[in-house]
Amino acid sequence: MTGRPGGRPLVPAYLSTGGVARPSRPQLERLSVLTGTGTPPPAGLPAAQLALLDALDDGSLTVVEAAALLRLPVSAVRVLAGELVDRELVLARAPIPPAGRFDPDLLERVADGLRALKHT
Amino acid sequence: MIELPDLATGGLAVGMLSALALGGGLLRAQRQQAKQRAEIDALRRRLKGVLPTFTAEVEHLAHQRVPAAARQLTHPHVAVPGPLHPQTAGSALGHALEQVLGKVRTELDTQRTRIDAAAQAGMRGATREIQAALYRLQDALRQLQQKYDDPELAQTLFQLDHENEQSLRRAQVAAVVCGAWVGLAREESHLVEAVTGGQARLAGYHRVRVHNHLAAGTGLVSHAVEPVAIIVAELLDNALRHSAPDTDVVVNLEHVHHGACVTVDDAGLGMTQDERARAQRLVAGSEPILLTDLGDPPRMGLAAIGQLTRQFDLSVDLSSPSPYGGVRAVLRVDSHLLSDIDPAERPPAASAPRSTRTATRAEASTGSGAEPSTASHGYGADRDDDASGADADAVSGHHAPRDAGGLPQRRRRARVAAAARDVPAARPATRHPDRAAAALGALQAGTAAARTTAGEPTKDDSTAVPEAGQAARRRPEAAPDDTGETDKTDKTDRNDHTHQDVNEGGTAR
């Protein structure tokens, strides 16, 4: 919906969810990771949900990424993803926490171990 | 001496003669006078008869014929009565009275057009301002929608956006009826987007079912986009208004010989013959529109459609009843208003129903066994590409747009494809946790085997990697949707990394 440079979007965002903005799964966050389960979608699935499934066809996406790809607001994608998760067409995972810094001691010990392995 | 008596007799004779003459004259005069008096009486009687007739004729003109003639301008079915006495019709009086009527008619018509034009100009100015303000409001609302995703706030924003769309539609239609421009320049868009956009402007949009039978990428030239959206919105509004709230309004988008058709069917009451004829006249747009013709409150929808069909060379037909019992409205867009949009480069909006054509093509490719399990949705053309086996295509998936060189264009897809060029088999296997587990198990088994044979370092590479490779090779057999890529599974180390990533994501929860 957004991001198209030259003009006002023709189809408003509320149409994608039928006017619903309260997700069925409130635990979905902006950075929750969505993955398609590969189950063939049932007939009569709303167009926007199909579009989201298509976007997930290549692998996993976070909710914000999917929103940017579909040009929909995050709130709409959360509703869509919630419905797809309810239908077991999509798996949702909690956001991947940012990796902490590795303990240099541990890294050194691993390196030593590898070296030892190589020399034996 | 005779003179005196002679004179006397002479005088007497003369006197008698003159008396006779006078008497005769007097008699004649009296007779003439009597005749004249009778004539005058007759004339007066006639006049007494004519005057009331004339007065009655003029009164009839004032009280019956002029109002009827005035009413006839707005209601063509009103008959103007003729003169009171049929014999005046051909007379000079009759002609004069007809002229009066004629002049009244022309003058009324001129004044009516002038007043209507003034009213239209006033309304045009007002609605243009309102329309611009509502567009600004729409921008603000959509920015807020992007910015905040709190469900309660988003719900309110969605409602406000919808309300705003409806107000915008009304303002825009009023402006169009008053002869204004549609008020918004759009870029080339998919026809289905224009239809869905029109649908979104209505309160009952939930009841609309859009079936898109167009080929993917059927677009509208830029200047036809907004008119088509307005026309579809008005046709749908009529359909929704005149059908029961528990029935659906069905929209079909189809190709016809010289363009494309948008058919709107409702299951309502339908229209009578007269209503149908009036509606058809309005949407044809052949007659100039007067606000006073539209009723109170003015029914602007059909009039707006008429304006737009005339201005933009579209055509709307309301003449046939719907097989569902209601009205069938057909909007025809001629091919010179259609354009081709590359659906890969510019996909239609996510909410726009996808074409049934691609689905049938995808099913066809399912039949040929190219992508058996996942081909029931998505774009058939790209599935075919998958089957044809080009590396980048196979991995970037059917959603990825490609340029002429066959390379993906969109950012995210480009990244996936770039990674895939090194390790083409990475993608399809990343989904199932059990497969991931199997792969990880294979890796562990491989490293374990390597450790047990650690005494013979030369064997490390030869045992660990092939086993993992075989594990990966088994997977496509288990999942038939990987069949296209069995020949690329020899590089499995990338595969296993992705499995690990997925698993880490899972355990981090």
Interface residues (C-beta under 8 A of the other chain):
Chain A: M1 T2 G6 G7 R8 P9 L10 V11 P12 A13 Y14 L15 S16 T17 G18 G19 V20 A21 R22 P23 P26 R30 V33 T35 G36 T37 G38 P40 P41 L45 P46 A47 A48 L50 A51 L52 L53 D54 A55 D57 D58 G59 S60 L61 E65 L69 L70 R71 L72 P73 V74 S75 A76 R78 R93 A94 I96 P97 L117 T120
Chain B: Y135 Q138 D139 R142 Q145 Q146 Y148 D149 D150 P151 E152 A154 Q155 L157 F158 Q159 D161 H162 E165 L184 A185 R186 E187 S189 E193 A194 T196 G197 Q199 A200 Y205 H206 V225 A229 A349 A350 S351 A352 P353 R354 S373 T374 S376 H377 G378 S396 G397 H398 H399 A400 R412 R413 V416 R427 T430 R431 H432 A454 D481 V502 E504 G505 G506 A508 R509
